[in-house]
């Protein structure tokens, strides 16, 4: 039992350090808009798109991500890993546009 403490300490050291996971941000899809229209986040943060509108939508950034159709009441998430400006649209409603600014 004397080594039990050392074993527990070794197991705890293997877990991810606190703060290693990114923050979570929410983009609400409602009234044919992405809210917020501009979201600033850090690489590795998670962005959750929640469709609270009356119709399905997508969140699509050419070459970066594509949610596919997000049904009414559903959500989809992405973890941007590259810094820069990411313009995205709803492919079903091309007038719906917004921006992620990844630092």
Buried (B, 14 or more C-beta within 10 A) or exposed (E): EEEEEEEEEEEEEEEEEEEEEBEEBBBBBEEEBBBEEEBEBEEEBBBEBBBEBEEBBBBBBEEBBBBEEBEEEBBBBBBBEEEEEBEBBBBEBEEBEBBBEBE
